[in-house]
Amino acid sequence: GSAQRPSTSYLSISTTTSDPRVKPEDDGVEKARDLTTKHIDHAVPLIRAVVIHPERSDSGASESSRQSVERLEEAVGLARALDLDVRAEEIVRIRKVTPATLFGSGKVEELAALVRAAEAEAVVIDDALSPVQQRNLEKAWDCKVIDRTGLILEIFGRRARTKEGRLQVELARLDYEKSRLVRTWTHLERQRGGTGSTGGPGETQIELDRRLIADRI
């Protein structure tokens, strides 16, 4: 059929990248936090979500328990500002980061049970995720995953009133999607029967989508 431009929307939430032109950790958190007090329209059914704050102890700047609780509460507030129905929230201590999934395999399985129990459609990770980590967690939990930067940028995107503001957020989203398109077309890989072959319809569509995004940028 005719090619369609890939959507930058992701679960009605566009997961986005830590773009250096947009620095949510500098001043965005304060602005995004202010938005949590805005009126929320519940006309659309809320998306069920779990919010997880990874408490890192793998660096010299480890968090105190109080700081972890405050960060988790902040992340829950940001999630609710996006109309997410937060069904569960948890602090997960990480002694050593697992490159493929952030959390260790045992913890990933444990959190999968939490996601199922909450009937969650999305998981918010209050940390930055690599494309590989995000993709692997989505596969392990069978739901959509969004990281902290994506959460904050999505709030900006929804609230942006000027053309410049909207374009800035869209640029960050497009840059993010360009590196994560492989996830979008996994259904085509399954249709190929998992033969491991390359150059199939999924590969062609990914290349096409990347070109369309590059043109848009």
C-alpha positions as CSV (number, residue, x, y, z in Angstrom):
1,G,0.0,0.0,0.0
2,S,1.0,3.6,0.0
3,A,3.6,4.7,2.6
4,Q,2.4,6.7,5.6
5,R,4.4,9.1,7.6
6,P,5.3,7.5,11.0
7,S,3.4,9.0,13.9
8,T,5.4,10.7,16.6
9,S,2.6,9.9,19.1
10,Y,3.4,7.1,21.5
11,L,0.5,5.7,23.6
12,S,-0.9,9.2,23.3
13,I,2.4,9.9,25.0
14,S,5.3,10.5,22.7
15,T,8.4,9.1,24.2
16,T,11.2,11.4,23.5
17,T,14.9,11.8,23.7
18,S,17.3,13.6,26.0
19,D,17.9,16.2,23.3
20,P,20.7,18.7,24.4
21,R,18.5,21.6,23.0
22,V,15.9,20.8,25.6
23,K,17.2,20.4,29.2
24,P,14.3,19.2,31.4
25,E,16.7,18.5,34.3
26,D,17.8,22.1,34.3
27,D,14.6,24.0,34.5
28,G,12.0,21.8,32.9
29,V,11.2,19.8,36.1
30,E,10.0,23.0,37.8
31,K,7.9,24.1,34.8
32,A,6.5,20.6,34.4
33,R,5.7,20.3,38.1
34,D,3.7,23.5,37.8
35,L,1.6,21.9,35.2
36,T,0.4,19.2,37.6
37,T,-2.0,21.7,39.1
38,K,-3.7,22.5,35.8
39,H,-7.2,21.3,35.1
40,I,-7.3,17.7,33.7
41,D,-10.0,16.7,31.3
42,H,-11.1,13.1,32.0
43,A,-13.3,12.8,28.9
44,V,-10.8,10.3,27.5
45,P,-10.3,7.0,29.5
46,L,-7.1,7.2,31.5
47,I,-4.1,5.0,30.6
48,R,-3.3,2.6,33.5
49,A,0.4,3.1,34.5
50,V,3.1,2.0,36.9
51,V,5.7,4.5,38.0
52,I,9.2,3.3,39.0
53,H,12.0,5.3,40.4
54,P,15.4,3.6,40.1
55,E,17.5,4.4,43.2
56,R,21.1,4.2,41.9
57,S,24.0,3.2,44.2
58,D,26.5,2.6,41.4
59,S,27.9,6.1,41.6
60,G,29.3,8.4,44.3
61,A,26.2,10.5,44.3
62,S,23.8,7.9,45.7
63,E,20.4,9.1,46.9
64,S,19.1,9.1,50.4
65,S,15.8,7.3,51.1
66,R,14.1,10.7,51.5
67,Q,15.4,11.9,48.2
68,S,14.2,8.7,46.5
69,V,10.7,9.2,48.0
70,E,10.6,12.8,46.9
71,R,11.7,11.9,43.3
72,L,9.1,9.1,43.1
73,E,6.3,11.5,44.3
74,E,7.5,14.0,41.7
75,A,7.4,11.4,38.9
76,V,3.9,10.3,40.0
77,G,2.8,13.9,39.9
78,L,4.2,14.4,36.4
79,A,2.5,11.1,35.2
80,R,-0.8,12.3,36.5
81,A,-0.3,15.6,34.7
82,L,-0.4,13.5,31.5
83,D,-3.7,11.9,32.6
84,L,-2.1,8.6,33.5
85,D,-4.0,6.5,36.0
86,V,-1.1,5.6,38.4
87,R,-2.0,2.1,39.7
88,A,1.3,1.3,41.4
89,E,4.5,3.1,42.3
90,E,7.8,1.6,43.5
91,I,11.4,2.6,44.3
92,V,13.9,0.0,43.0
93,R,17.4,0.0,44.3
94,I,20.1,-0.6,41.7
95,R,23.6,-1.6,42.8
96,K,24.9,-2.1,39.3
97,V,23.2,-1.0,36.0
98,T,22.4,-3.8,33.6
99,P,23.1,-2.4,30.1
100,A,20.4,-4.3,28.4
101,T,17.5,-3.6,30.8
102,L,18.8,-1.2,33.5
103,F,17.5,-3.6,36.1
104,G,18.8,-7.1,36.8
105,S,16.9,-10.0,35.2
106,G,15.4,-11.1,38.5
107,K,14.1,-7.5,39.2
108,V,12.7,-7.3,35.6
109,E,10.7,-10.4,36.2
110,E,9.5,-9.1,39.6
111,L,8.4,-5.9,38.1
112,A,6.6,-7.8,35.3
113,A,4.4,-9.3,38.0
114,L,3.7,-5.8,39.4
115,V,2.8,-4.6,35.9
116,R,0.4,-7.5,35.3
117,A,-1.2,-7.1,38.7
118,A,-1.8,-3.4,38.0
119,E,-3.1,-4.2,34.5
120,A,-0.8,-1.4,33.4
121,E,-0.7,-0.3,29.8
122,A,2.4,1.8,30.4
123,V,5.4,2.0,32.7
124,V,7.1,5.3,33.6
125,I,10.8,4.9,34.5
126,D,12.0,7.9,36.4
127,D,15.4,7.8,34.8
128,A,17.0,8.1,31.3
129,L,16.7,4.9,29.2
130,S,18.7,4.0,26.2
131,P,16.8,2.8,23.1
132,V,17.9,-0.8,23.8
133,Q,16.8,-0.6,27.4
134,Q,13.4,0.8,26.5
135,R,12.9,-1.8,23.8
136,N,13.9,-4.7,26.0
137,L,11.7,-3.6,28.9
138,E,8.7,-3.1,26.6
139,K,9.2,-6.7,25.4
140,A,9.6,-8.1,28.9
141,W,6.6,-6.3,30.3
142,D,4.4,-6.3,27.2
143,C,3.5,-2.7,27.5
144,K,4.8,0.7,26.6
145,V,7.7,2.3,28.5
146,I,8.5,6.0,28.8
147,D,11.5,7.6,30.6
148,R,11.7,10.7,32.6
149,T,12.8,13.0,29.8
150,G,10.1,11.7,27.6
151,L,7.5,12.4,30.3
152,I,8.6,16.0,30.8
153,L,8.9,16.7,27.1
154,E,5.4,15.3,26.5
155,I,4.0,17.7,29.0
156,F,5.7,20.6,27.2
157,G,4.4,19.3,23.9
158,R,0.8,19.2,25.2
159,R,1.0,22.7,26.8
160,A,3.1,24.5,24.1
161,R,1.2,27.5,22.8
162,T,3.7,29.1,20.4
163,K,4.7,27.7,17.1
164,E,8.3,27.8,18.2
165,G,7.6,25.9,21.3
166,R,5.7,23.2,19.5
167,L,8.4,22.9,16.8
168,Q,11.2,22.5,19.5
169,V,9.4,19.7,21.1
170,E,8.5,18.0,17.8
171,L,12.2,18.1,16.8
172,A,13.2,16.3,19.9
173,R,10.5,13.7,19.4
174,L,11.5,13.1,15.7
175,D,15.1,12.7,16.8
176,Y,14.0,10.2,19.3
177,E,11.8,8.2,16.9
178,K,14.6,8.0,14.3
179,S,16.7,5.9,16.7
180,R,13.8,3.7,17.9
181,L,11.9,2.8,14.8
182,V,12.9,-0.8,15.0
183,R,10.4,-1.3,17.8
184,T,7.5,0.1,15.8
185,W,7.8,-2.6,13.1
186,T,8.4,-5.8,15.3
187,H,5.0,-7.0,14.1
188,L,6.3,-7.3,10.6
189,E,9.3,-9.4,11.9
190,R,6.8,-11.8,13.6
191,Q,4.9,-12.1,10.3
192,R,8.2,-13.2,8.6
193,G,8.1,-16.2,11.0
194,G,11.2,-15.2,13.0
195,T,13.6,-16.6,10.3
196,G,16.2,-14.0,11.1
197,S,16.3,-12.9,7.5
198,T,17.1,-9.3,6.7
199,G,15.8,-7.0,4.0
200,G,12.2,-8.0,4.5
201,P,9.1,-5.6,4.6
202,G,10.0,-4.4,8.1
203,E,13.5,-3.4,7.1
204,T,12.1,-1.5,4.1
205,Q,9.5,0.3,6.1
206,I,12.1,1.3,8.7
207,E,14.3,2.8,6.1
208,L,11.4,4.6,4.6
209,D,10.3,6.0,7.9
210,R,13.8,7.2,8.7
211,R,13.9,9.1,5.4
212,L,10.5,10.7,6.1
213,I,11.6,11.7,9.5
214,A,14.9,13.1,8.2
215,D,13.0,15.2,5.7
216,R,10.7,16.5,8.4
217,I,13.6,17.5,10.6
